[in-house]
Amino acid sequence: MSTLVLIRHAQARPFEKDSDRLSAVGEQQSIALGQFWKTRGIRFDEVYSGTLRRHTHTAELAGFTDFVTRPEFNEYDATRILGALQQDEPILDNRKLQRRFEEAMPRWIAGTLHMAGLETWQAFRERIQCGLRGIIEKDGPSRRVAVFTSAGPIGVAVQTVLGAPDRMAIELNWRIRNCSLTEFVFTRSRVSLDSFNATPHLEEVTFR
């Protein structure tokens, strides 16, 4: 059996102009993760990351320099999804942001939310699943694989493995902590969820 660990990026800066950067807390979360693995002698045969800065910086601060970036593990385009609601009221806090997401996401999944350049839910889900298949179907026994990504892809991965409805991917997405670990065990023919959303390495837990 092989092991796949999906790591949500550490805390970023969602309400700043350049939101694709880690906060000071996020930097400490990433370092703590690397130290946690180091003290336990945990190593990985393969390490992947989405291409977003918050993905790669989390991986770097956790101690990785030789990892492969893959756009398949990037997050959905939250800016376009929220922009498709055509509401001018600014979003300045987490509660307002969450309410806006809860309004937009069911419409995005249903295919009734439209904006130029917006990736559909089906395309997003298939992109994530394609990335996961590329890892799972690769040859090699007893591999340990890490992927630095976002909450949306992790939600899709869990929903897919459990055979749950699409809406569950988003319900899970809301609860995934920054820099958390979700683990699967797998062979080329079978994937099982082993643990979800674990943060044994963190003293300060954040969700956004």
URPERA-V308222 format. One record per residue. N is the residue number from 1. OMEGA is omega in radians with two decimals (999 if undefined). BURIAL is # if it has 24 or more other C-alpha atoms within 12 Angstrom, else .. D_LAST is the distance of its C-alpha to the last C-alpha in whole Angstrom. Layout:
n=N omega=OMEGA burial=BURIAL d_last=D_LAST
n=N omega=OMEGA burial=BURIAL d_last=D_LAST
This chain:
n=1 omega=3.07 burial=. d_last=33
n=2 omega=-3.11 burial=# d_last=30
n=3 omega=3.06 burial=# d_last=27
n=4 omega=3.11 burial=# d_last=23
n=5 omega=3.04 burial=# d_last=20
n=6 omega=-3.11 burial=# d_last=17
n=7 omega=3.01 burial=# d_last=14
n=8 omega=3.11 burial=# d_last=11
n=9 omega=3.09 burial=# d_last=10
n=10 omega=-3.05 burial=# d_last=9
n=11 omega=3.10 burial=# d_last=6
n=12 omega=-3.06 burial=# d_last=7
n=13 omega=-2.95 burial=# d_last=8
n=14 omega=-3.05 burial=# d_last=7
n=15 omega=3.08 burial=. d_last=10
n=16 omega=-3.09 burial=. d_last=13
n=17 omega=3.07 burial=. d_last=15
n=18 omega=-3.04 burial=. d_last=15
n=19 omega=-3.10 burial=. d_last=11
n=20 omega=3.09 burial=# d_last=12
n=21 omega=3.07 burial=# d_last=12
n=22 omega=2.99 burial=# d_last=11
n=23 omega=3.07 burial=# d_last=10
n=24 omega=3.08 burial=. d_last=13
n=25 omega=3.13 burial=# d_last=11
n=26 omega=3.11 burial=# d_last=10
n=27 omega=3.12 burial=# d_last=14
n=28 omega=3.09 burial=# d_last=15
n=29 omega=-3.13 burial=# d_last=13
n=30 omega=3.12 burial=# d_last=14
n=31 omega=3.13 burial=# d_last=18
n=32 omega=3.11 burial=# d_last=18
n=33 omega=3.12 burial=# d_last=17
n=34 omega=3.13 burial=# d_last=20
n=35 omega=3.11 burial=. d_last=22
n=36 omega=3.13 burial=. d_last=22
n=37 omega=-3.10 burial=. d_last=23
n=38 omega=-3.10 burial=. d_last=26
n=39 omega=3.12 burial=. d_last=27
n=40 omega=3.11 burial=. d_last=27
n=41 omega=-3.12 burial=. d_last=29
n=42 omega=3.14 burial=. d_last=27
n=43 omega=-3.14 burial=. d_last=27
n=44 omega=3.09 burial=# d_last=27
n=45 omega=-3.12 burial=. d_last=29
n=46 omega=3.10 burial=# d_last=27
n=47 omega=3.13 burial=# d_last=24
n=48 omega=3.11 burial=# d_last=22
n=49 omega=2.88 burial=# d_last=19
n=50 omega=-3.08 burial=# d_last=18
n=51 omega=-3.13 burial=# d_last=19
n=52 omega=-3.08 burial=# d_last=16
n=53 omega=-3.13 burial=# d_last=16
n=54 omega=3.05 burial=# d_last=12
n=55 omega=-3.03 burial=# d_last=14
n=56 omega=-3.14 burial=# d_last=17
n=57 omega=3.06 burial=# d_last=16
n=58 omega=3.13 burial=# d_last=14
n=59 omega=-3.12 burial=# d_last=18
n=60 omega=-3.12 burial=# d_last=20
n=61 omega=3.06 burial=# d_last=18
n=62 omega=3.02 burial=# d_last=19
n=63 omega=-3.10 burial=# d_last=22
n=64 omega=3.07 burial=# d_last=23
n=65 omega=-3.09 burial=. d_last=25
n=66 omega=3.10 burial=. d_last=27
n=67 omega=-3.07 burial=# d_last=25
n=68 omega=3.09 burial=# d_last=25
n=69 omega=-3.14 burial=# d_last=22
n=70 omega=-3.12 burial=# d_last=23
n=71 omega=3.11 burial=# d_last=21
n=72 omega=-3.06 burial=# d_last=21
n=73 omega=3.08 burial=# d_last=18
n=74 omega=-3.14 burial=# d_last=16
n=75 omega=2.98 burial=# d_last=14
n=76 omega=-3.08 burial=# d_last=15
n=77 omega=-3.08 burial=# d_last=15
n=78 omega=-3.11 burial=# d_last=13
n=79 omega=3.13 burial=# d_last=15
n=80 omega=3.14 burial=. d_last=18
n=81 omega=3.13 burial=# d_last=17
n=82 omega=3.13 burial=# d_last=16
n=83 omega=3.14 burial=# d_last=19
n=84 omega=3.08 burial=# d_last=21
n=85 omega=3.10 burial=# d_last=21
n=86 omega=3.05 burial=. d_last=23
n=87 omega=-3.05 burial=. d_last=22
n=88 omega=-3.10 burial=. d_last=22
n=89 omega=-3.11 burial=. d_last=20
n=90 omega=3.12 burial=. d_last=17
n=91 omega=-3.03 burial=. d_last=14
n=92 omega=3.13 burial=. d_last=13
n=93 omega=-3.04 burial=. d_last=10
n=94 omega=-3.11 burial=. d_last=8
n=95 omega=3.14 burial=. d_last=11
n=96 omega=3.11 burial=. d_last=13
n=97 omega=-3.14 burial=# d_last=10
n=98 omega=3.11 burial=# d_last=10
n=99 omega=3.14 burial=. d_last=14
n=100 omega=3.09 burial=# d_last=14
n=101 omega=-3.10 burial=# d_last=13
n=102 omega=3.05 burial=. d_last=15
n=103 omega=-3.01 burial=. d_last=18
n=104 omega=-2.94 burial=# d_last=18
n=105 omega=3.08 burial=# d_last=17
n=106 omega=3.11 burial=# d_last=20
n=107 omega=3.09 burial=. d_last=22
n=108 omega=3.12 burial=# d_last=21
n=109 omega=-3.11 burial=# d_last=22
n=110 omega=3.13 burial=. d_last=25
n=111 omega=-3.12 burial=. d_last=26
n=112 omega=3.11 burial=. d_last=26
n=113 omega=-3.00 burial=# d_last=24
n=114 omega=3.02 burial=. d_last=25
n=115 omega=-3.14 burial=. d_last=25
n=116 omega=3.10 burial=. d_last=26
n=117 omega=-3.11 burial=. d_last=25
n=118 omega=3.06 burial=. d_last=22
n=119 omega=3.12 burial=# d_last=22
n=120 omega=3.07 burial=# d_last=23
n=121 omega=-3.11 burial=# d_last=21
n=122 omega=3.13 burial=. d_last=24
n=123 omega=3.10 burial=. d_last=24
n=124 omega=-3.12 burial=# d_last=21
n=125 omega=-3.13 burial=# d_last=21
n=126 omega=3.09 burial=. d_last=25
n=127 omega=3.13 burial=# d_last=23
n=128 omega=-3.12 burial=# d_last=21
n=129 omega=3.10 burial=# d_last=24
n=130 omega=3.11 burial=. d_last=26
n=131 omega=3.13 burial=# d_last=24
n=132 omega=3.11 burial=# d_last=24
n=133 omega=3.13 burial=# d_last=28
n=134 omega=3.09 burial=. d_last=29
n=135 omega=-3.03 burial=# d_last=27
n=136 omega=-3.07 burial=# d_last=29
n=137 omega=3.11 burial=. d_last=32
n=138 omega=-3.12 burial=. d_last=33
n=139 omega=3.06 burial=. d_last=36
n=140 omega=-3.12 burial=. d_last=36
n=141 omega=2.99 burial=. d_last=36
n=142 omega=3.14 burial=. d_last=33
n=143 omega=2.96 burial=# d_last=31
n=144 omega=-3.01 burial=# d_last=28
n=145 omega=3.06 burial=# d_last=25
n=146 omega=3.08 burial=# d_last=21
n=147 omega=3.07 burial=# d_last=19
n=148 omega=-2.99 burial=# d_last=16
n=149 omega=-3.10 burial=# d_last=14
n=150 omega=-3.08 burial=# d_last=11
n=151 omega=-3.13 burial=# d_last=10
n=152 omega=3.08 burial=# d_last=12
n=153 omega=3.11 burial=# d_last=15
n=154 omega=3.09 burial=# d_last=15
n=155 omega=3.11 burial=# d_last=15
n=156 omega=-3.14 burial=# d_last=18
n=157 omega=-3.13 burial=# d_last=20
n=158 omega=3.13 burial=# d_last=19
n=159 omega=-3.13 burial=# d_last=21
n=160 omega=-3.11 burial=# d_last=23
n=161 omega=-3.13 burial=# d_last=25
n=162 omega=-3.09 burial=. d_last=25
n=163 omega=-3.09 burial=. d_last=27
n=164 omega=3.10 burial=. d_last=24
n=165 omega=-3.12 burial=. d_last=24
n=166 omega=-3.08 burial=# d_last=22
n=167 omega=-3.13 burial=# d_last=20
n=168 omega=3.10 burial=# d_last=19
n=169 omega=-3.14 burial=# d_last=17
n=170 omega=3.08 burial=# d_last=15
n=171 omega=3.08 burial=# d_last=15
n=172 omega=-3.13 burial=# d_last=14
n=173 omega=-3.11 burial=# d_last=11
n=174 omega=-2.97 burial=# d_last=9
n=175 omega=-3.06 burial=# d_last=10
n=176 omega=-3.06 burial=# d_last=9
n=177 omega=3.04 burial=# d_last=8
n=178 omega=3.08 burial=# d_last=7
n=179 omega=3.12 burial=# d_last=10
n=180 omega=-3.09 burial=# d_last=12
n=181 omega=3.02 burial=# d_last=15
n=182 omega=-2.99 burial=# d_last=17
n=183 omega=3.06 burial=# d_last=21
n=184 omega=2.91 burial=# d_last=24
n=185 omega=-3.02 burial=# d_last=27
n=186 omega=2.82 burial=# d_last=29
n=187 omega=3.13 burial=. d_last=33
n=188 omega=-3.08 burial=. d_last=34
n=189 omega=-3.07 burial=. d_last=35
n=190 omega=3.09 burial=. d_last=32
n=191 omega=3.13 burial=# d_last=28
n=192 omega=3.05 burial=# d_last=27
n=193 omega=-3.11 burial=# d_last=24
n=194 omega=3.07 burial=. d_last=24
n=195 omega=-3.04 burial=. d_last=21
n=196 omega=2.88 burial=# d_last=17
n=197 omega=-3.08 burial=# d_last=14
n=198 omega=3.11 burial=. d_last=16
n=199 omega=-3.12 burial=# d_last=15
n=200 omega=-3.09 burial=. d_last=18
n=201 omega=-3.01 burial=# d_last=17
n=202 omega=2.97 burial=# d_last=15
n=203 omega=3.13 burial=. d_last=16
n=204 omega=-3.11 burial=. d_last=12
n=205 omega=3.10 burial=# d_last=10
n=206 omega=3.13 burial=# d_last=6
n=207 omega=-3.12 burial=# d_last=4
n=208 omega=999 burial=# d_last=0
